[in-house]
Amino acid sequence: MVPPARVRAIRTSLLRWYDAHEQPFPWRSARDPYAAMVAAVAAQQTQMARVLEIYDRWMAAFPTLPVLAQAGRDEVLRVWGRAGYPQRAAYLHQAAQHCVEEHGGALPPDPEALLALPGVGPFTAAIIRTFGFGEDAAAVDTNVVRVIGRVLFGDLQPARETPAAAVGAMAERLLPPGEAARWNPALMDYGALVCLPRPRCQACVLASVCAARPRFQAGETAEPVRAQGAWEGSDRQWRGRIMAHLRQRGPTTVSALMRHLRPGQERARVRGLLDGLQRDGLAWVRGARCGLGDPPAEDGPG
Ligand code: SF4
């Protein structure tokens, strides 16, 4: 149990810091649940500077949920472009179609209904509720895990060391009533700018209340968590190359794709990855032909 005075001190320090360092991202002030969803999905595994670029491009192409729902999957994937993890674009598209079919073309305010949408987990649902509907919901991303795990649990590597349920419960406890639209971005930005994997404790407004600070001060270090394995030759790299070619080229043949990719000994593996992209709704394969997104109507079943 964290004493109320400590909770107050953390809230006050962090909100004061936020007021001085607020980043004016458009989705934070838009009061648009759809804009909030796009930003939250784009933010997963992506640095904030790139999120803005993806967000602007996406909102210019698909300014509303119904516009997105009506777009073709290939167009959706082209607009997502090289932003990485294109499954996220497919999820946004599926979620939009679901909302048009089931919720009158708008995102539902109900948390359970939000969590039932494709690609919407607790973080995205909390962001939609906070910025879209003006509700209090604690958003927990990797930056928030790091700040809470260090300040309140004294762990140096919270992503590995602090139980997720404990972080979640503490995130709820810290959330100042009626302030989620300032509090959530304050915590997220603090983890992104100050309490970094290698923390900037000397410049930290939470240093006097942080349980990890004495450990860092004593010389302990936090080795960065390696989020991913090697990129070169990975499935992700091959999938990215397949997607890039299909985006640029449009419908083509599997053999032309292979000629372009030159997989050599990896041909069977790359062919399997193409099938995997089809299963994920990112590409289609019909006999000798393949392309981006859903198959053209004349290639569809029936
Ligand atoms: S004192 Fe260091 S570890 Fe603690 S919150 Fe600040 S930057 Fe993070």
py3Dmol code that shows the C-alpha trace and the ligand (Angstrom):
import py3Dmol

protein = """\
ATOM      1  CA  MET A   1       0.000   0.000   0.000  1.00  0.00           C
ATOM      2  CA  VAL A   2       1.459   3.336  -1.028  1.00  0.00           C
ATOM      3  CA  PRO A   3       0.852   6.105   1.530  1.00  0.00           C
ATOM      4  CA  PRO A   4      -1.476   8.842   0.229  1.00  0.00           C
ATOM      5  CA  ALA A   5       1.193  11.501   0.784  1.00  0.00           C
ATOM      6  CA  ARG A   6       3.580   9.655  -1.541  1.00  0.00           C
ATOM      7  CA  VAL A   7       0.874   9.260  -4.195  1.00  0.00           C
ATOM      8  CA  ARG A   8       0.180  12.990  -3.946  1.00  0.00           C
ATOM      9  CA  ALA A   9       3.870  13.847  -4.265  1.00  0.00           C
ATOM     10  CA  ILE A  10       4.250  11.685  -7.380  1.00  0.00           C
ATOM     11  CA  ARG A  11       1.135  13.129  -8.998  1.00  0.00           C
ATOM     12  CA  THR A  12       2.058  16.726  -8.257  1.00  0.00           C
ATOM     13  CA  SER A  13       5.652  16.423  -9.473  1.00  0.00           C
ATOM     14  CA  LEU A  14       4.771  14.601 -12.637  1.00  0.00           C
ATOM     15  CA  LEU A  15       1.839  16.824 -13.625  1.00  0.00           C
ATOM     16  CA  ARG A  16       3.959  19.917 -13.033  1.00  0.00           C
ATOM     17  CA  TRP A  17       6.665  18.424 -15.245  1.00  0.00           C
ATOM     18  CA  TYR A  18       4.050  17.624 -17.886  1.00  0.00           C
ATOM     19  CA  ASP A  19       2.703  21.159 -17.922  1.00  0.00           C
ATOM     20  CA  ALA A  20       6.192  22.359 -18.816  1.00  0.00           C
ATOM     21  CA  HIS A  21       6.943  19.604 -21.347  1.00  0.00           C
ATOM     22  CA  GLU A  22       3.606  18.795 -22.919  1.00  0.00           C
ATOM     23  CA  GLN A  23       3.898  17.618 -26.499  1.00  0.00           C
ATOM     24  CA  PRO A  24       0.957  18.921 -28.564  1.00  0.00           C
ATOM     25  CA  PHE A  25       0.137  15.702 -30.411  1.00  0.00           C
ATOM     26  CA  PRO A  26      -3.107  16.220 -32.322  1.00  0.00           C
ATOM     27  CA  TRP A  27      -4.905  13.122 -30.994  1.00  0.00           C
ATOM     28  CA  ARG A  28      -4.484  14.299 -27.411  1.00  0.00           C
ATOM     29  CA  SER A  29      -6.732  17.304 -27.938  1.00  0.00           C
ATOM     30  CA  ALA A  30      -8.980  16.034 -30.754  1.00  0.00           C
ATOM     31  CA  ARG A  31     -11.591  14.401 -28.466  1.00  0.00           C
ATOM     32  CA  ASP A  32     -12.058  11.924 -31.310  1.00  0.00           C
ATOM     33  CA  PRO A  33     -12.155   8.227 -30.298  1.00  0.00           C
ATOM     34  CA  TYR A  34     -11.105   7.168 -33.798  1.00  0.00           C
ATOM     35  CA  ALA A  35      -8.090   9.517 -33.797  1.00  0.00           C
ATOM     36  CA  ALA A  36      -7.126   8.163 -30.377  1.00  0.00           C
ATOM     37  CA  MET A  37      -7.345   4.579 -31.630  1.00  0.00           C
ATOM     38  CA  VAL A  38      -5.177   5.316 -34.673  1.00  0.00           C
ATOM     39  CA  ALA A  39      -2.537   6.974 -32.479  1.00  0.00           C
ATOM     40  CA  ALA A  40      -2.562   4.167 -29.905  1.00  0.00           C
ATOM     41  CA  VAL A  41      -2.214   1.446 -32.530  1.00  0.00           C
ATOM     42  CA  ALA A  42       0.502   3.385 -34.370  1.00  0.00           C
ATOM     43  CA  ALA A  43       2.383   3.907 -31.083  1.00  0.00           C
ATOM     44  CA  GLN A  44       2.825   0.183 -30.422  1.00  0.00           C
ATOM     45  CA  GLN A  45       6.497  -0.749 -30.936  1.00  0.00           C
ATOM     46  CA  THR A  46       7.125   2.617 -32.603  1.00  0.00           C
ATOM     47  CA  GLN A  47       8.999   5.721 -31.476  1.00  0.00           C
ATOM     48  CA  MET A  48       6.825   8.771 -30.924  1.00  0.00           C
ATOM     49  CA  ALA A  49       8.518  10.833 -33.646  1.00  0.00           C
ATOM     50  CA  ARG A  50       7.454   8.263 -36.220  1.00  0.00           C
ATOM     51  CA  VAL A  51       3.974   7.876 -34.756  1.00  0.00           C
ATOM     52  CA  LEU A  52       3.142  11.461 -35.729  1.00  0.00           C
ATOM     53  CA  GLU A  53       4.224  10.829 -39.316  1.00  0.00           C
ATOM     54  CA  ILE A  54       2.127   7.632 -39.559  1.00  0.00           C
ATOM     55  CA  TYR A  55      -0.826   9.315 -37.880  1.00  0.00           C
ATOM     56  CA  ASP A  56      -0.822  12.330 -40.225  1.00  0.00           C
ATOM     57  CA  ARG A  57      -0.605  10.151 -43.316  1.00  0.00           C
ATOM     58  CA  TRP A  58      -3.330   7.832 -42.068  1.00  0.00           C
ATOM     59  CA  MET A  59      -5.784  10.569 -41.031  1.00  0.00           C
ATOM     60  CA  ALA A  60      -5.297  12.376 -44.352  1.00  0.00           C
ATOM     61  CA  ALA A  61      -6.239   9.184 -46.215  1.00  0.00           C
ATOM     62  CA  PHE A  62      -8.925   7.909 -43.834  1.00  0.00           C
ATOM     63  CA  PRO A  63     -10.254  10.855 -41.787  1.00  0.00           C
ATOM     64  CA  THR A  64     -13.152   8.923 -40.247  1.00  0.00           C
ATOM     65  CA  LEU A  65     -13.988   5.383 -39.231  1.00  0.00           C
ATOM     66  CA  PRO A  66     -16.584   4.880 -42.028  1.00  0.00           C
ATOM     67  CA  VAL A  67     -14.105   6.127 -44.655  1.00  0.00           C
ATOM     68  CA  LEU A  68     -11.561   3.594 -43.391  1.00  0.00           C
ATOM     69  CA  ALA A  69     -14.148   0.815 -43.311  1.00  0.00           C
ATOM     70  CA  GLN A  70     -14.948   1.378 -46.980  1.00  0.00           C
ATOM     71  CA  ALA A  71     -11.332   1.372 -48.181  1.00  0.00           C
ATOM     72  CA  GLY A  72      -9.769  -1.695 -49.767  1.00  0.00           C
ATOM     73  CA  ARG A  73      -7.239  -3.676 -47.747  1.00  0.00           C
ATOM     74  CA  ASP A  74      -4.543  -3.019 -50.369  1.00  0.00           C
ATOM     75  CA  GLU A  75      -5.083   0.753 -50.087  1.00  0.00           C
ATOM     76  CA  VAL A  76      -4.945   0.522 -46.277  1.00  0.00           C
ATOM     77  CA  LEU A  77      -1.626  -1.329 -46.456  1.00  0.00           C
ATOM     78  CA  ARG A  78      -0.201   1.133 -48.976  1.00  0.00           C
ATOM     79  CA  VAL A  79      -1.010   4.076 -46.721  1.00  0.00           C
ATOM     80  CA  TRP A  80       0.581   2.241 -43.770  1.00  0.00           C
ATOM     81  CA  GLY A  81       3.603   1.888 -46.014  1.00  0.00           C
ATOM     82  CA  ARG A  82       6.925   1.159 -44.369  1.00  0.00           C
ATOM     83  CA  ALA A  83       5.710   1.877 -40.835  1.00  0.00           C
ATOM     84  CA  GLY A  84       6.363  -1.735 -39.794  1.00  0.00           C
ATOM     85  CA  TYR A  85       4.170  -4.425 -38.244  1.00  0.00           C
ATOM     86  CA  PRO A  86       1.515  -4.017 -40.997  1.00  0.00           C
ATOM     87  CA  GLN A  87      -0.806  -6.313 -39.061  1.00  0.00           C
ATOM     88  CA  ARG A  88      -1.644  -3.161 -37.127  1.00  0.00           C
ATOM     89  CA  ALA A  89      -3.089  -1.558 -40.265  1.00  0.00           C
ATOM     90  CA  ALA A  90      -5.148  -4.674 -40.954  1.00  0.00           C
ATOM     91  CA  TYR A  91      -6.466  -4.590 -37.380  1.00  0.00           C
ATOM     92  CA  LEU A  92      -7.470  -0.931 -37.701  1.00  0.00           C
ATOM     93  CA  HIS A  93      -9.283  -1.776 -40.923  1.00  0.00           C
ATOM     94  CA  GLN A  94     -11.076  -4.767 -39.367  1.00  0.00           C
ATOM     95  CA  ALA A  95     -11.994  -2.733 -36.286  1.00  0.00           C
ATOM     96  CA  ALA A  96     -13.481   0.002 -38.469  1.00  0.00           C
ATOM     97  CA  GLN A  97     -15.529  -2.533 -40.428  1.00  0.00           C
ATOM     98  CA  HIS A  98     -16.714  -4.133 -37.191  1.00  0.00           C
ATOM     99  CA  CYS A  99     -17.801  -0.729 -35.826  1.00  0.00           C
ATOM    100  CA  VAL A 100     -19.748   0.024 -39.001  1.00  0.00           C
ATOM    101  CA  GLU A 101     -21.478  -3.356 -38.836  1.00  0.00           C
ATOM    102  CA  GLU A 102     -22.084  -3.522 -35.083  1.00  0.00           C
ATOM    103  CA  HIS A 103     -21.885  -0.033 -33.570  1.00  0.00           C
ATOM    104  CA  GLY A 104     -23.432   2.353 -36.090  1.00  0.00           C
ATOM    105  CA  GLY A 105     -20.109   3.499 -37.547  1.00  0.00           C
ATOM    106  CA  ALA A 106     -18.571   4.758 -34.295  1.00  0.00           C
ATOM    107  CA  LEU A 107     -16.323   3.327 -31.628  1.00  0.00           C
ATOM    108  CA  PRO A 108     -18.300   2.045 -28.636  1.00  0.00           C
ATOM    109  CA  PRO A 109     -17.623   3.733 -25.275  1.00  0.00           C
ATOM    110  CA  ASP A 110     -18.088   0.480 -23.369  1.00  0.00           C
ATOM    111  CA  PRO A 111     -14.679  -0.968 -22.304  1.00  0.00           C
ATOM    112  CA  GLU A 112     -15.708  -4.576 -22.973  1.00  0.00           C
ATOM    113  CA  ALA A 113     -16.943  -3.700 -26.466  1.00  0.00           C
ATOM    114  CA  LEU A 114     -13.680  -1.871 -27.157  1.00  0.00           C
ATOM    115  CA  LEU A 115     -11.606  -4.856 -26.030  1.00  0.00           C
ATOM    116  CA  ALA A 116     -13.615  -7.088 -28.377  1.00  0.00           C
ATOM    117  CA  LEU A 117     -12.384  -5.120 -31.425  1.00  0.00           C
ATOM    118  CA  PRO A 118      -9.559  -6.617 -33.500  1.00  0.00           C
ATOM    119  CA  GLY A 119      -6.167  -5.386 -32.336  1.00  0.00           C
ATOM    120  CA  VAL A 120      -7.536  -3.445 -29.345  1.00  0.00           C
ATOM    121  CA  GLY A 121      -5.896  -4.456 -26.060  1.00  0.00           C
ATOM    122  CA  PRO A 122      -6.009  -2.771 -22.632  1.00  0.00           C
ATOM    123  CA  PHE A 123      -3.561   0.003 -23.630  1.00  0.00           C
ATOM    124  CA  THR A 124      -5.421   1.013 -26.790  1.00  0.00           C
ATOM    125  CA  ALA A 125      -8.795   0.784 -25.022  1.00  0.00           C
ATOM    126  CA  ALA A 126      -7.494   3.046 -22.237  1.00  0.00           C
ATOM    127  CA  ILE A 127      -6.199   5.611 -24.746  1.00  0.00           C
ATOM    128  CA  ILE A 128      -9.518   5.618 -26.618  1.00  0.00           C
ATOM    129  CA  ARG A 129     -11.413   6.106 -23.364  1.00  0.00           C
ATOM    130  CA  THR A 130      -9.047   8.811 -22.120  1.00  0.00           C
ATOM    131  CA  PHE A 131      -8.645  10.990 -25.210  1.00  0.00           C
ATOM    132  CA  GLY A 132     -11.761   9.967 -27.115  1.00  0.00           C
ATOM    133  CA  PHE A 133     -14.387   9.867 -24.397  1.00  0.00           C
ATOM    134  CA  GLY A 134     -12.792  11.934 -21.629  1.00  0.00           C
ATOM    135  CA  GLU A 135     -12.946   9.067 -19.138  1.00  0.00           C
ATOM    136  CA  ASP A 136     -10.483   7.985 -16.479  1.00  0.00           C
ATOM    137  CA  ALA A 137      -8.594   4.891 -17.596  1.00  0.00           C
ATOM    138  CA  ALA A 138      -5.001   4.002 -16.758  1.00  0.00           C
ATOM    139  CA  ALA A 139      -2.950   3.397 -19.928  1.00  0.00           C
ATOM    140  CA  VAL A 140       0.049   1.122 -19.390  1.00  0.00           C
ATOM    141  CA  ASP A 141       2.706   0.925 -22.098  1.00  0.00           C
ATOM    142  CA  THR A 142       6.368  -0.055 -21.804  1.00  0.00           C
ATOM    143  CA  ASN A 143       7.355   3.453 -20.690  1.00  0.00           C
ATOM    144  CA  VAL A 144       4.726   3.478 -17.953  1.00  0.00           C
ATOM    145  CA  VAL A 145       5.840   0.021 -16.777  1.00  0.00           C
ATOM    146  CA  ARG A 146       9.388   1.335 -16.472  1.00  0.00           C
ATOM    147  CA  VAL A 147       8.464   4.455 -14.473  1.00  0.00           C
ATOM    148  CA  ILE A 148       6.059   2.685 -12.095  1.00  0.00           C
ATOM    149  CA  GLY A 149       8.312  -0.345 -11.643  1.00  0.00           C
ATOM    150  CA  ARG A 150      11.228   1.850 -10.687  1.00  0.00           C
ATOM    151  CA  VAL A 151       9.535   4.552  -8.627  1.00  0.00           C
ATOM    152  CA  LEU A 152       7.257   2.282  -6.596  1.00  0.00           C
ATOM    153  CA  PHE A 153       8.886  -1.147  -6.671  1.00  0.00           C
ATOM    154  CA  GLY A 154      12.554  -0.219  -6.844  1.00  0.00           C
ATOM    155  CA  ASP A 155      13.188  -2.504  -9.825  1.00  0.00           C
ATOM    156  CA  LEU A 156      15.768  -1.416 -12.368  1.00  0.00           C
ATOM    157  CA  GLN A 157      14.353  -3.479 -15.231  1.00  0.00           C
ATOM    158  CA  PRO A 158      10.607  -3.492 -14.543  1.00  0.00           C
ATOM    159  CA  ALA A 159       9.699  -5.062 -17.902  1.00  0.00           C
ATOM    160  CA  ARG A 160      11.478  -8.181 -16.664  1.00  0.00           C
ATOM    161  CA  GLU A 161      11.198  -7.848 -12.909  1.00  0.00           C
ATOM    162  CA  THR A 162       7.921  -6.220 -11.871  1.00  0.00           C
ATOM    163  CA  PRO A 163       4.781  -8.386 -12.150  1.00  0.00           C
ATOM    164  CA  ALA A 164       2.404  -6.924 -14.736  1.00  0.00           C
ATOM    165  CA  ALA A 165      -0.580  -7.248 -12.385  1.00  0.00           C
ATOM    166  CA  ALA A 166       1.246  -5.214  -9.735  1.00  0.00           C
ATOM    167  CA  VAL A 167       2.078  -2.477 -12.245  1.00  0.00           C
ATOM    168  CA  GLY A 168      -1.533  -2.437 -13.449  1.00  0.00           C
ATOM    169  CA  ALA A 169      -2.898  -2.119  -9.933  1.00  0.00           C
ATOM    170  CA  MET A 170      -0.450   0.684  -9.153  1.00  0.00           C
ATOM    171  CA  ALA A 171      -1.313   2.497 -12.380  1.00  0.00           C
ATOM    172  CA  GLU A 172      -4.951   2.542 -11.245  1.00  0.00           C
ATOM    173  CA  ARG A 173      -3.956   3.745  -7.792  1.00  0.00           C
ATOM    174  CA  LEU A 174      -1.826   6.616  -9.113  1.00  0.00           C
ATOM    175  CA  LEU A 175      -4.359   7.908 -11.670  1.00  0.00           C
ATOM    176  CA  PRO A 176      -5.648  11.284 -10.379  1.00  0.00           C
ATOM    177  CA  PRO A 177      -9.465  11.380 -10.707  1.00  0.00           C
ATOM    178  CA  GLY A 178     -10.595  13.473 -13.657  1.00  0.00           C
ATOM    179  CA  GLU A 179      -7.028  13.947 -14.927  1.00  0.00           C
ATOM    180  CA  ALA A 180      -6.417  10.955 -17.195  1.00  0.00           C
ATOM    181  CA  ALA A 181      -5.940  13.134 -20.291  1.00  0.00           C
ATOM    182  CA  ARG A 182      -2.946  14.804 -18.600  1.00  0.00           C
ATOM    183  CA  TRP A 183      -1.799  11.951 -16.393  1.00  0.00           C
ATOM    184  CA  ASN A 184      -1.491   9.200 -18.994  1.00  0.00           C
ATOM    185  CA  PRO A 185       0.634  11.226 -21.419  1.00  0.00           C
ATOM    186  CA  ALA A 186       2.668  12.583 -18.483  1.00  0.00           C
ATOM    187  CA  LEU A 187       3.660   9.059 -17.427  1.00  0.00           C
ATOM    188  CA  MET A 188       4.247   7.869 -20.985  1.00  0.00           C
ATOM    189  CA  ASP A 189       6.326  10.897 -21.933  1.00  0.00           C
ATOM    190  CA  TYR A 190       8.303  10.730 -18.703  1.00  0.00           C
ATOM    191  CA  GLY A 191       9.350   7.183 -19.495  1.00  0.00           C
ATOM    192  CA  ALA A 192      10.204   8.200 -23.054  1.00  0.00           C
ATOM    193  CA  LEU A 193      12.204  11.300 -22.159  1.00  0.00           C
ATOM    194  CA  VAL A 194      13.602  11.031 -18.600  1.00  0.00           C
ATOM    195  CA  CYS A 195      13.199   7.605 -17.032  1.00  0.00           C
ATOM    196  CA  LEU A 196      14.733   5.998 -20.084  1.00  0.00           C
ATOM    197  CA  PRO A 197      16.169   2.487 -20.136  1.00  0.00           C
ATOM    198  CA  ARG A 198      19.363   4.311 -19.077  1.00  0.00           C
ATOM    199  CA  PRO A 199      17.646   6.799 -16.760  1.00  0.00           C
ATOM    200  CA  ARG A 200      18.492  10.491 -16.408  1.00  0.00           C
ATOM    201  CA  CYS A 201      18.183  10.485 -12.610  1.00  0.00           C
ATOM    202  CA  GLN A 202      20.089  13.763 -12.193  1.00  0.00           C
ATOM    203  CA  ALA A 203      17.356  15.590 -14.110  1.00  0.00           C
ATOM    204  CA  CYS A 204      14.467  13.697 -12.524  1.00  0.00           C
ATOM    205  CA  VAL A 205      11.610  15.395 -10.678  1.00  0.00           C
ATOM    206  CA  LEU A 206      10.724  12.072  -9.009  1.00  0.00           C
ATOM    207  CA  ALA A 207      14.211  11.370  -7.647  1.00  0.00           C
ATOM    208  CA  SER A 208      13.257  12.101  -4.029  1.00  0.00           C
ATOM    209  CA  VAL A 209      10.355   9.607  -4.118  1.00  0.00           C
ATOM    210  CA  CYS A 210      11.883   6.960  -6.386  1.00  0.00           C
ATOM    211  CA  ALA A 211      12.689   3.563  -4.872  1.00  0.00           C
ATOM    212  CA  ALA A 212      15.167   2.712  -7.652  1.00  0.00           C
ATOM    213  CA  ARG A 213      17.138   5.949  -7.369  1.00  0.00           C
ATOM    214  CA  PRO A 214      19.415   4.750  -4.487  1.00  0.00           C
ATOM    215  CA  ARG A 215      20.296   1.630  -6.482  1.00  0.00           C
ATOM    216  CA  PHE A 216      21.259   3.642  -9.549  1.00  0.00           C
ATOM    217  CA  GLN A 217      23.131   6.079  -7.345  1.00  0.00           C
ATOM    218  CA  ALA A 218      25.068   3.168  -5.829  1.00  0.00           C
ATOM    219  CA  GLY A 219      26.289   2.264  -9.291  1.00  0.00           C
ATOM    220  CA  GLU A 220      23.883  -0.475 -10.329  1.00  0.00           C
ATOM    221  CA  THR A 221      22.941  -0.350 -13.998  1.00  0.00           C
ATOM    222  CA  ALA A 222      20.023  -1.462 -16.139  1.00  0.00           C
ATOM    223  CA  GLU A 223      21.074  -3.321 -19.232  1.00  0.00           C
ATOM    224  CA  PRO A 224      18.596  -2.500 -22.015  1.00  0.00           C
ATOM    225  CA  VAL A 225      16.089  -5.278 -22.633  1.00  0.00           C
ATOM    226  CA  ARG A 226      16.660  -6.648 -26.108  1.00  0.00           C
ATOM    227  CA  ALA A 227      13.200  -6.482 -27.603  1.00  0.00           C
ATOM    228  CA  GLN A 228      13.986  -8.383 -30.790  1.00  0.00           C
ATOM    229  CA  GLY A 229      16.467 -10.801 -32.221  1.00  0.00           C
ATOM    230  CA  ALA A 230      18.709 -10.084 -35.200  1.00  0.00           C
ATOM    231  CA  TRP A 231      16.998  -8.369 -38.133  1.00  0.00           C
ATOM    232  CA  GLU A 232      19.199  -9.550 -40.982  1.00  0.00           C
ATOM    233  CA  GLY A 233      17.765 -12.717 -42.514  1.00  0.00           C
ATOM    234  CA  SER A 234      14.858 -12.778 -40.024  1.00  0.00           C
ATOM    235  CA  ASP A 235      11.274 -13.683 -40.925  1.00  0.00           C
ATOM    236  CA  ARG A 236      10.359 -10.059 -40.231  1.00  0.00           C
ATOM    237  CA  GLN A 237      12.884  -8.846 -42.767  1.00  0.00           C
ATOM    238  CA  TRP A 238      11.654 -11.274 -45.436  1.00  0.00           C
ATOM    239  CA  ARG A 239       8.023 -10.415 -44.719  1.00  0.00           C
ATOM    240  CA  GLY A 240       8.899  -6.712 -44.983  1.00  0.00           C
ATOM    241  CA  ARG A 241      10.603  -7.282 -48.329  1.00  0.00           C
ATOM    242  CA  ILE A 242       7.632  -9.241 -49.676  1.00  0.00           C
ATOM    243  CA  MET A 243       5.221  -6.541 -48.533  1.00  0.00           C
ATOM    244  CA  ALA A 244       7.392  -3.742 -49.968  1.00  0.00           C
ATOM    245  CA  HIS A 245       7.456  -5.408 -53.384  1.00  0.00           C
ATOM    246  CA  LEU A 246       3.707  -6.074 -53.379  1.00  0.00           C
ATOM    247  CA  ARG A 247       3.032  -2.470 -52.385  1.00  0.00           C
ATOM    248  CA  GLN A 248       5.146  -1.108 -55.211  1.00  0.00           C
ATOM    249  CA  ARG A 249       4.349  -3.650 -57.841  1.00  0.00           C
ATOM    250  CA  GLY A 250       0.645  -4.397 -57.347  1.00  0.00           C
ATOM    251  CA  PRO A 251      -0.647  -7.840 -58.396  1.00  0.00           C
ATOM    252  CA  THR A 252       2.132  -9.998 -59.793  1.00  0.00           C
ATOM    253  CA  THR A 253       3.158 -13.622 -60.088  1.00  0.00           C
ATOM    254  CA  VAL A 254       4.808 -15.653 -57.371  1.00  0.00           C
ATOM    255  CA  SER A 255       7.708 -16.416 -59.702  1.00  0.00           C
ATOM    256  CA  ALA A 256       8.232 -12.692 -60.488  1.00  0.00           C
ATOM    257  CA  LEU A 257       8.190 -11.990 -56.752  1.00  0.00           C
ATOM    258  CA  MET A 258      10.807 -14.690 -56.186  1.00  0.00           C
ATOM    259  CA  ARG A 259      12.965 -13.322 -59.027  1.00  0.00           C
ATOM    260  CA  HIS A 260      12.868  -9.930 -57.354  1.00  0.00           C
ATOM    261  CA  LEU A 261      13.618 -11.243 -53.863  1.00  0.00           C
ATOM    262  CA  ARG A 262      16.283 -13.788 -54.864  1.00  0.00           C
ATOM    263  CA  PRO A 263      15.796 -16.016 -51.826  1.00  0.00           C
ATOM    264  CA  GLY A 264      18.276 -18.667 -53.069  1.00  0.00           C
ATOM    265  CA  GLN A 265      18.214 -21.608 -50.659  1.00  0.00           C
ATOM    266  CA  GLU A 266      15.462 -19.880 -48.685  1.00  0.00           C
ATOM    267  CA  ARG A 267      12.849 -20.188 -51.427  1.00  0.00           C
ATOM    268  CA  ALA A 268      10.581 -22.634 -49.525  1.00  0.00           C
ATOM    269  CA  ARG A 269      10.813 -20.508 -46.401  1.00  0.00           C
ATOM    270  CA  VAL A 270       9.920 -17.304 -48.251  1.00  0.00           C
ATOM    271  CA  ARG A 271       7.038 -19.085 -49.991  1.00  0.00           C
ATOM    272  CA  GLY A 272       5.806 -20.135 -46.535  1.00  0.00           C
ATOM    273  CA  LEU A 273       6.061 -16.543 -45.316  1.00  0.00           C
ATOM    274  CA  LEU A 274       3.948 -15.399 -48.263  1.00  0.00           C
ATOM    275  CA  ASP A 275       1.302 -17.938 -47.215  1.00  0.00           C
ATOM    276  CA  GLY A 276       1.594 -16.598 -43.664  1.00  0.00           C
ATOM    277  CA  LEU A 277       0.948 -13.055 -44.922  1.00  0.00           C
ATOM    278  CA  GLN A 278      -2.152 -14.376 -46.648  1.00  0.00           C
ATOM    279  CA  ARG A 279      -3.362 -15.982 -43.413  1.00  0.00           C
ATOM    280  CA  ASP A 280      -2.826 -12.639 -41.645  1.00  0.00           C
ATOM    281  CA  GLY A 281      -4.989 -10.833 -44.225  1.00  0.00           C
ATOM    282  CA  LEU A 282      -2.024  -8.871 -45.573  1.00  0.00           C
ATOM    283  CA  ALA A 283      -1.555 -10.570 -48.956  1.00  0.00           C
ATOM    284  CA  TRP A 284      -3.357 -12.941 -51.301  1.00  0.00           C
ATOM    285  CA  VAL A 285      -2.159 -15.891 -53.331  1.00  0.00           C
ATOM    286  CA  ARG A 286      -4.282 -17.457 -56.069  1.00  0.00           C
ATOM    287  CA  GLY A 287      -2.499 -20.171 -58.021  1.00  0.00           C
ATOM    288  CA  ALA A 288       0.540 -18.547 -59.632  1.00  0.00           C
ATOM    289  CA  ARG A 289      -0.526 -14.987 -58.790  1.00  0.00           C
ATOM    290  CA  CYS A 290      -0.225 -12.894 -55.654  1.00  0.00           C
ATOM    291  CA  GLY A 291      -0.849  -9.365 -54.446  1.00  0.00           C
ATOM    292  CA  LEU A 292      -1.428  -7.045 -51.518  1.00  0.00           C
ATOM    293  CA  GLY A 293      -4.421  -7.223 -49.180  1.00  0.00           C
ATOM    294  CA  ASP A 294      -7.562  -9.013 -50.325  1.00  0.00           C
ATOM    295  CA  PRO A 295      -7.766 -10.745 -53.714  1.00  0.00           C
ATOM    296  CA  PRO A 296      -9.379  -8.775 -56.567  1.00  0.00           C
ATOM    297  CA  ALA A 297     -13.066  -9.557 -56.991  1.00  0.00           C
ATOM    298  CA  GLU A 298     -12.544 -11.738 -60.053  1.00  0.00           C
ATOM    299  CA  ASP A 299     -10.086 -13.830 -58.038  1.00  0.00           C
ATOM    300  CA  GLY A 300     -12.375 -14.170 -55.040  1.00  0.00           C
ATOM    301  CA  PRO A 301     -14.317 -17.277 -54.155  1.00  0.00           C
ATOM    302  CA  GLY A 302     -17.512 -17.861 -56.142  1.00  0.00           C
TER     303      GLY A 302
END
"""
ligand_1 = """\
8
SF4
S 15.115 8.745 -10.228
Fe 15.926 7.720 -12.016
S 14.982 5.695 -11.966
Fe 13.785 6.985 -10.599
S 12.111 7.797 -11.877
Fe 13.776 9.266 -11.924
S 14.931 8.747 -13.795
Fe 13.658 6.984 -13.239
"""
view = py3Dmol.view(width=600, height=400)
view.addModel(protein, "pdb")
view.setStyle({"model": 0}, {"cartoon": {"style": "trace"}})
view.addModel(ligand_1, "xyz")
view.setStyle({"model": 1}, {"stick": {}})
view.zoomTo()
view.show()
